[in-house]
Amino acid sequence: MVLLKPPVAGGGLPHDAPAAAERRRSLALLFDDTASHYDRVIGLMSLGSGSWYRRDALRRAGLRAGMKLLDVAAGTGAVACAAVETVGPSGHVLGIDPSMGMLSQASKALRIPLVQGVAERLPFRDGSFDFLSMGYALRLVSDVKHTFAEYFRVLKPGGTVLILDFARPRSRIGRRLGRFHVNRLGPLVARLLSKRREAQTLMRYCWDTVEHLVPADTIVTAMADAGFQIVSTTVRFGLLSEYLGRKRLPASGVGGP
């Protein structure tokens, strides 16, 4: 496995495309190798608050019963599970992720369509979804501008995109605490629970990507350039970011409905 490095800070494709492709393959393998232990490690690190927060974030963003949602970078299905509870039996939830290991784990907990694929190339028709979610993976994509263009394309007019991700702590104390929690305590917990070195590597990589997060203004600009109306950008608990955008409804012509 090659040494993993965080994506380019600005969210653009690196000049060395083969190296970028190798990084994506290595990252997918890392998630494959850690999929069976992922939920236990993350659940312990979040102190059990993750499921409540995901449901609350989706509902605050406007997810309702009967909607059709696409969960990008679905992983083991944590966000998708919260979405299924919210849209109810009249709604539909689909998940997409590049890691077959993660999708295999998701299929054990969810009875929804799951597709292998990446955010930059969504295999869905234009205007297919009312809502699109992405949880804690935007910092892993190679090109945020193209990613948001794809999100805009597959959403219906009036559709919503909700991006959940980490926020880099602003204070020196906050960064030290975050580094200890994710980069020191996280790998230790991961190794104890999984007995696998790959789990340690994943937790350390997670902190590396937090250290090199795409700046918030870059994300907002990329969303706006793709055509989204920016509804809100929020940092919660000093470590979690929420970006909420909507695809504008087409303007009615003179004399139209």
Secondary structure, DSSP 8 states (H G I E B T S, - for coil): --------TTS---S-HHHHHHHHHHHHHHHHHHHHHHHHHHHHHTTT-HHHHHHHHHHHTT--TT-EEEEET-TTTHHHHHHHHHH-TTSEEEEEES-HHHHHHHHHH--S-EEE-BTTB--S-TT-EEEEEEES-GGG-S-HHHHHHHHHHHEEEEEEEEEEEE---SSHHHHHHHIIIIIIIHHHHHHHHH--HHHHHHHHHHHHHHHT---HHHHHHHHHHHTEEEEEEEEETTTEEEEEEEE------TT--
